[in-house]
Amino acid sequence: MTEPRSDAFVLFGATGDLAHKKIFGSLYSMVRRSHLKEPVIGVAFEDWSVDQLCERARDGIQLSEGAVDDKVFSEFAKLLHYVSGDYRDPATFERLRDELNGGQRPLHYLAIPPGM
């Protein structure tokens, strides 16, 4: 029997250094290899737009990959979503639920400080 796939990737700490230096490049590579088609929802405290997250992701991909294929990045950028909020605030998770748009099996990645 095949296990069901996750239907979204939720990245807590999406504006931080770990996401910038490592995770965005890895996700971009997955898109390039056609292994990632699910939404990627970044969650962080900064009051950013999804466009700002895309800029941060592109910069991180440039650093980790050396070059950015515009066609692949365009596909990746279409998957990106962003939720701004404090992890201690239940309203953040309500906005995340709305952004998941009915997703039932999100994969959660915690790129946040251990104290959080």
C-alpha positions in Angstrom: 0.0 0.0 0.0 1.3 3.5 -0.8 1.3 6.1 1.9 -0.6 9.3 1.0 1.7 12.2 0.1 1.6 15.5 2.0 -0.5 18.1 0.3 1.4 21.1 1.5 4.8 22.1 2.9 4.6 24.5 5.9 7.9 26.2 6.6 8.0 27.8 10.0 10.9 30.4 10.1 10.6 31.1 6.4 12.4 34.5 6.7 15.3 33.2 8.7 18.9 32.3 7.8 18.3 28.5 7.6 15.5 28.9 5.1 17.5 31.5 3.1 20.8 29.6 3.0 19.6 26.0 2.7 15.9 25.2 2.5 14.8 27.4 -0.5 17.6 26.0 -2.6 16.5 22.4 -1.7 12.9 23.2 -2.5 13.9 24.9 -5.8 15.9 21.7 -6.7 12.8 19.6 -6.0 10.7 21.8 -8.3 13.4 21.5 -11.0 13.3 17.7 -10.7 9.4 17.7 -10.7 9.3 16.3 -7.2 7.5 19.3 -5.6 4.1 20.5 -6.9 2.4 21.1 -3.5 2.0 24.6 -2.0 4.9 25.9 0.1 3.5 28.1 2.9 6.1 30.2 4.7 5.2 31.2 8.3 7.3 33.9 10.1 6.9 36.9 12.4 7.9 39.5 9.8 5.1 41.4 8.2 6.1 40.5 4.6 4.2 40.0 1.4 4.6 36.8 -0.7 6.6 39.0 -3.2 9.1 39.8 -0.4 9.3 36.1 0.4 9.9 35.3 -3.3 12.8 37.8 -3.4 14.3 36.3 -0.3 13.9 32.8 -1.7 15.5 33.9 -5.1 18.5 35.4 -3.3 19.0 32.2 -1.2 18.7 30.0 -4.3 21.3 32.2 -6.1 23.6 31.7 -3.1 23.2 28.0 -2.8 22.8 27.0 -6.4 25.0 29.6 -8.1 22.3 30.4 -10.7 18.6 30.6 -11.0 16.7 29.3 -14.0 13.9 31.8 -14.5 11.4 29.2 -15.8 12.0 26.9 -12.8 11.9 29.8 -10.3 8.6 30.9 -11.9 7.1 27.5 -11.1 8.5 27.6 -7.6 7.2 31.1 -7.0 3.7 30.0 -7.9 3.8 27.5 -5.1 4.9 30.1 -2.4 2.4 31.5 0.1 3.1 33.5 3.2 1.5 33.8 6.7 2.8 36.5 9.0 2.3 36.1 12.7 3.6 35.2 16.2 3.8 31.5 16.9 2.4 32.1 20.3 -0.8 33.7 18.9 -3.6 31.3 18.0 -4.7 33.8 15.2 -1.5 32.9 13.3 -2.6 29.3 13.1 -6.1 30.3 12.1 -4.6 32.2 9.1 -2.4 29.2 8.4 -5.5 27.0 8.3 -7.1 29.4 5.9 -4.0 29.4 3.7 -3.9 25.6 3.7 -7.2 25.8 1.8 -8.6 22.5 3.0 -5.2 20.7 3.0 -5.4 17.5 5.1 -1.8 16.3 5.3 0.6 19.2 5.5 4.3 18.5 6.3 5.6 20.9 8.9 9.3 22.0 8.9 10.5 24.0 11.9 13.4 26.2 10.9 13.1 28.2 14.1 15.3 28.8 17.2 15.2 25.9 19.7 13.6 28.1 22.3 10.5 28.6 20.2 
